[in-house]
Amino acid sequence: MALKKAKELNKELDTYQERVEREIAAEVQATALRIESGAKKRAPVDTGRLRASIGILERALNGKEAVVGTRVEYAPEQERRSPYLEPAAQENKEQFEAALAKIIKEK
């Protein structure tokens, strides 16, 4: 009887963990898209190449990590002169943290 309850509890914990991980991964991706959008709105435009190049460059296999940026060679200098990525990330920080707290608290 105790073994059966332990197995059931383990199954529930696994399900809980999978659900939380799935929701966190979804929030990471949603936040990355918001950062991308904000950075594109702020990016200085001459030819439009920089703005067009901004996107999600990397996603971790577990979905809990994303890198937003650009591979355009002059992007770092543009970020120093007229920040576009950092403000977009900062703008989304509180919303992201609140969403993660809600996911963890609700589960």
Secondary structure, 3 states (H helix, E strand, C coil): CHHHHHHHHHHHHHHHHHHHHHHHHHHHHHHHHHHHHHHHHHCCCCCCHHHHHCEEEEECCCCCCEEEECCCCCHHHHHHHCCCHHHHHHHHHHHHHHHHHHHHHHC
